[in-house]
């Protein structure tokens, strides 16, 4: 076959690319509610964030399942992929990070009571990080499929729960009250778990699988922290300290979130190595 052959342009139906990507669906999901030309970038950026939440949840569920099977290579590969995806998610703030209050106000009313706080996929992401709360299911009672997925995630082990169970199976003294905790509750830091991570990081073999797992989780935790801080800065620039969309506390709530670390003992244990 000649290298100069033209690509096939004649298909009986839609193109194979369209069939796979569903680009026509994706590019017709935007329905701005104001006349402001800047609303389009806000809407598309928010939709892109939802897609990144979806793939990151997929990666962390893959990692959790692999950890359950003691398959660290598959778990580490999924965590590594998620760091690249988190970097792309965080970059999504760029188009919104320099909105002036007047620019944001020009279409803010179009959101009505809408808020990213209500994102079901982001809530699943937070549940996987161990930040559980049954009250977060309430906004989704009117959407049975979404509610069911969130309820399932509420009662399942988080990614960090699976990590701690693996450490226990490897003979490390993870306390039983941590391993047998009520999985529907927010994970709370444990001094004993902190000591376990200090042991892992203090070992002579710094190339061990467990150090590698700890570092992969630390990479994820750092990028989640950066996501929260970028959200805080973008919101502060766009609306100052006003009440957030959907009636949230706005910047005050985001500041509280930005101060919290995921996988907390991984960070505090470093002081004892």
Secondary structure, 3 states (H helix, E strand, C coil): CCCCCCCCCCCCCCCHHHHHHCHHHHCCCCCCCCCCCCHHHHHHHHHHHHHHHHHHHHHHHHHHHHHHCCCHHHHHHHHHHHHHHHHHHHHCCCCCCCCCHHHHHHHHHHHCCCCHHHCHHHHHHHHHCCCCCHHHHHHHCCCHHHHHHHHHHHHCCCHHHHHHHHHHHCCCCCCHHHHCCCCCCCCCCCHHHHHHHHHHHHCCCCCCHHHHHHHHHHHHHHHHHHHHHHHHHHHHHHHCCCCCHHHCCCHHHHHHHHCCCCCHHHHHHHHHC
